[in-house]
Amino acid sequence: MARPKVLVSLNEGPEAAIRLLSKECDIIAAPPSREAILERVPGVDAIYWCCKVKLDAEIIKAAGPGLRAVSTMSAGYDHIDVRLLKEMGIPFGNTASQLTDAVADTAVSLVLAVTRRLKEGHRTVERGQWDAGLLGIDIAGSTVGIVGLGGIGQTFAKRIKAFNVGRILYTGHSPKPEAAALGAEFVPFDKLVEQSDVIVVACPLNAETRGMFNAEVFKKMKPTSVVVNVGRGECIDQDALVDALRKKEIFGAGLDVMVPEPLPKDHPLITLDNCVLYPHIGSATVGTRAAMAAGAAENILCALKGQPMPSPV
């Protein structure tokens, strides 16, 4: 019997995935460009997705009727036409559980960087200045709000509790049973925005969350508050954020995700002292990326054998 063919959209070199898949499948490597993928995808049995190209109807249908599985090396899947995959009965999986620790660590680091004004401090040292009076914001005793108490939000909550915060608030469609152990209080979105000193955005992107942090929301936040985004860039209206930061309507912002990516070198967010930017490195550790690569491969291998994916969507 012929070995299944798996298209791998090579981007960051998922070596762990290649090793696993190649034991049972033939690998068809495609550079992360739409043209190359469309050229090589016809006739494959599965698609391993690890690039920022949109996996849309054109690519899915170009694969042909033999497509039996799709898995993405990411937690988010707003770049994939999941609805079409479900309509076609094609199993789809992601790697949400493998990156919770790394992304939660990234969120904590952004909270610290913004509240303690580390970007401004670094620039001050570069100028040969010292004792610049860079007073920050206390985390101890503060109210921390989490938008999206999923795996990343819960892991972040566990970490931030060690800083002796006063309260942890969260919002969403309904209360989470895991919140009790975290000491987290379920509140409406507006209440979280108005009462939080630190807000961490860790929710997926969808029609409801797109642009949820807009000019009206920033005006409701405390002038001493901080917003950190480790979810998706589109959850924040960036023009409104720039305006709020310039007018000091909020204290600062820390972003691991933004729009577009990469951000243009002349974008106003880069010039602002009260905005710390990371190049979407939330899951970028050696161990985490290896675990994600292997997890996405296991999703495909199980589906090709007619077994449930370990991490289905």
C-alpha positions in Angstrom: 0.0 0.0 0.0 1.3 3.5 -0.9 2.4 5.6 1.9 0.3 8.7 2.7 1.5 12.0 1.3 1.7 14.9 3.7 2.3 18.5 2.6 4.5 20.4 5.1 4.4 24.2 4.6 8.0 24.7 5.7 8.6 28.0 7.6 10.5 27.5 10.8 11.9 24.0 10.1 9.7 21.6 12.3 12.4 19.0 12.5 10.5 17.0 15.2 7.5 16.8 12.9 9.5 15.7 9.9 11.1 12.9 11.9 7.7 11.6 13.1 5.9 12.0 9.8 8.6 10.5 7.6 8.4 7.2 9.5 5.0 6.5 8.0 4.4 9.1 5.3 6.1 10.7 2.3 6.8 14.4 2.9 6.1 17.0 0.3 7.9 20.1 1.4 6.6 23.5 0.2 8.1 26.9 0.8 5.7 29.2 2.7 4.2 30.9 -0.4 0.8 30.5 -1.8 2.1 29.8 -5.3 4.4 27.0 -4.1 1.8 25.4 -1.9 -0.9 25.4 -4.7 1.6 23.8 -7.0 2.5 21.0 -4.6 -0.7 20.3 -2.7 -2.8 18.4 -5.3 -3.1 14.7 -4.3 -1.9 14.9 -0.7 -3.6 13.0 2.1 -2.8 15.5 4.8 -1.6 19.1 5.3 0.8 20.1 8.1 0.4 23.9 8.4 3.2 26.0 9.9 3.2 29.3 8.0 1.2 32.5 7.9 -0.3 31.9 4.4 -4.1 31.7 4.7 -5.2 28.0 4.4 -8.3 28.9 2.5 -10.8 27.2 0.2 -8.6 27.5 -2.8 -5.8 25.5 -1.2 -8.1 23.0 0.6 -10.0 22.3 -2.6 -6.7 22.1 -4.6 -5.6 19.2 -2.4 -8.4 17.1 -3.9 -10.8 14.5 -2.6 -8.1 12.5 -0.9 -7.4 15.0 1.8 -8.0 13.3 5.1 -6.4 15.5 7.8 -5.2 19.0 8.5 -3.2 20.1 11.5 -1.7 23.5 12.4 1.5 24.1 14.4 -0.3 26.9 16.4 -3.0 27.4 19.0 -4.8 30.0 16.9 -6.5 29.0 13.7 -8.1 32.2 12.4 -5.8 31.8 9.4 -7.5 28.5 8.4 -10.9 27.9 6.9 -12.1 25.7 9.7 -15.8 25.9 8.6 -15.0 24.4 5.2 -12.9 21.6 6.8 -15.9 20.7 9.0 -18.3 20.8 6.1 -16.0 18.5 4.2 -15.7 16.2 7.2 -11.9 16.6 7.3 -10.4 16.3 10.9 -8.6 19.4 12.0 -6.3 19.8 15.0 -4.0 22.4 16.6 -1.3 22.6 19.3 -3.0 24.6 22.0 -1.8 22.6 25.0 1.9 22.6 24.1 2.4 26.4 24.3 0.5 27.5 27.3 3.6 27.8 29.6 5.7 29.7 27.1 3.0 32.2 26.2 2.0 32.7 29.8 5.7 33.5 30.6 5.7 36.0 27.7 2.6 37.7 29.1 4.3 38.0 32.5 7.4 39.4 31.0 5.4 42.1 29.1 3.5 43.0 32.2 6.8 43.5 34.0 8.4 45.4 31.1 5.5 47.9 30.8 4.8 48.4 34.5 8.4 49.0 35.3 9.1 51.1 32.2 12.0 48.9 31.0 12.0 50.2 27.5 12.4 53.8 28.8 15.0 52.7 31.2 17.1 51.0 28.5 17.0 54.1 26.3 18.0 56.2 29.3 21.1 54.0 29.9 22.0 54.2 26.2 22.0 58.0 26.5 24.4 57.8 29.5 21.7 59.0 31.9 20.9 57.6 35.3 18.3 57.9 38.0 15.8 59.3 35.5 12.8 59.1 37.9 11.1 56.4 36.0 8.4 55.5 38.5 6.5 52.4 37.5 3.2 50.7 38.6 3.0 48.2 41.5 1.8 44.8 40.6 1.4 43.8 44.3 -2.1 44.6 45.4 -3.2 45.4 41.9 -6.3 44.2 40.1 -5.4 42.0 37.1 -8.0 41.4 34.4 -7.8 38.4 32.0 -9.8 38.4 28.8 -9.9 34.7 27.8 -9.5 32.3 30.7 -8.5 29.4 28.6 -5.3 27.4 28.9 -3.0 30.4 28.5 -5.1 32.7 30.7 -5.3 30.1 33.5 -1.5 29.5 33.4 -0.9 33.3 33.4 -3.2 33.6 36.4 -1.2 31.0 38.3 2.0 32.9 37.6 0.8 36.4 38.4 -0.7 35.3 41.7 2.9 34.9 42.9 3.3 38.7 42.7 0.7 39.1 45.5 -1.9 40.7 43.3 -5.0 42.0 45.0 -7.7 40.5 42.7 -7.9 38.5 39.5 -10.9 39.3 37.3 -11.9 37.5 34.1 -14.6 37.8 31.5 -16.1 35.6 28.8 -19.3 34.0 27.8 -19.8 32.2 31.1 -17.9 31.4 34.3 -15.2 28.8 34.2 -15.1 26.0 36.7 -11.3 26.3 36.9 -11.6 29.9 38.1 -12.3 28.9 41.7 -8.9 27.4 42.3 -7.3 30.5 40.8 -9.3 32.8 43.0 -10.5 34.5 39.8 -13.8 36.4 39.8 -16.1 36.4 36.7 -17.3 39.9 35.7 -18.8 41.6 32.7 -16.3 43.0 30.2 -17.0 46.7 31.1 -16.4 46.0 34.8 -13.1 44.3 34.0 -12.0 47.2 31.9 -13.0 49.8 34.4 -11.5 48.1 37.5 -8.3 46.4 36.3 -4.8 47.9 36.7 -3.4 45.3 34.3 -5.4 43.7 31.5 -4.1 40.6 29.6 -5.7 39.7 26.3 -5.4 35.9 25.8 -8.5 35.2 23.8 -8.9 33.8 20.3 -9.8 36.0 17.3 -13.4 35.8 16.1 -16.2 38.2 15.1 -16.9 39.0 18.8 -13.3 39.8 19.8 -12.1 41.6 16.7 -11.4 45.2 17.6 -12.9 44.7 21.1 -10.3 47.1 22.6 -11.3 50.3 20.8 -11.3 54.0 21.6 -14.4 53.8 23.8 -12.8 51.0 25.9 -9.5 52.8 26.3 -11.4 55.8 27.7 -13.0 53.5 30.3 -9.7 52.2 31.5 -7.7 53.8 34.4 -5.0 56.3 33.3 -2.6 54.1 35.4 -3.6 50.9 33.7 -1.7 48.6 31.3 -2.9 46.4 28.5 -0.9 43.4 27.3 -1.9 41.3 24.2 -0.7 37.8 23.7 -3.8 36.7 21.8 -4.2 38.1 18.3 -3.3 41.6 17.0 -6.8 42.2 15.6 -8.3 42.1 19.1 -7.0 45.6 19.5 -7.8 48.7 17.4 -4.2 49.8 16.9 -5.0 53.3 15.8 -7.1 53.8 18.9 -4.3 52.3 21.0 -1.7 54.7 19.6 -4.1 57.6 20.3 -4.7 56.4 23.9 -0.9 56.0 24.6 -0.1 59.4 23.1 -2.8 61.1 25.2 -1.8 59.1 28.3 -5.3 57.8 28.6 -3.6 54.5 29.8 -0.2 54.0 31.3 1.2 51.6 28.7 0.9 48.6 26.5 2.8 45.4 25.8 2.2 43.5 22.5 3.4 40.2 21.3 0.9 40.3 18.4 0.0 43.2 16.1 -1.3 44.1 12.7 0.4 43.7 10.3 3.2 41.3 11.2 5.9 42.3 10.7 5.1 45.8 11.8 6.4 48.5 9.4 9.6 50.1 10.7 7.9 53.6 10.7 4.8 52.5 12.6 3.9 54.9 15.5 3.8 52.1 18.0 7.5 51.7 17.7 8.2 55.3 18.6 6.2 55.3 21.8 8.2 54.9 25.0 5.1 53.5 26.8 4.7 50.6 24.3 6.8 47.4 24.5 6.7 45.2 21.4 7.8 41.6 20.8 8.0 40.0 17.3 5.3 37.4 18.0 7.6 35.2 20.1 5.1 33.9 22.6 5.8 30.2 21.9 9.4 30.8 20.7 11.4 28.5 23.0 13.3 25.4 21.8 11.3 23.0 23.9 7.9 24.5 23.1 8.4 24.6 19.4 9.6 21.0 19.4 6.5 19.9 21.4 4.2 21.9 19.0 5.9 20.3 16.0 5.5 16.8 17.4 1.9 17.5 18.5 0.8 18.7 15.1 2.4 15.6 13.5 0.6 13.3 16.0 -2.7 14.9 15.0 -2.1 13.9 11.4 -0.8 10.4 12.1 -3.7 9.6 14.2 -6.3 10.9 11.8 -4.7 9.0 8.9 -5.1 5.8 10.9 -8.8 6.6 11.6 -8.1 7.5 15.2 -9.1 10.6 17.1 -6.6 13.5 17.0 -5.0 14.2 20.4 -5.8 17.9 20.0 -8.9 18.3 17.8 -10.6 21.6 17.1 
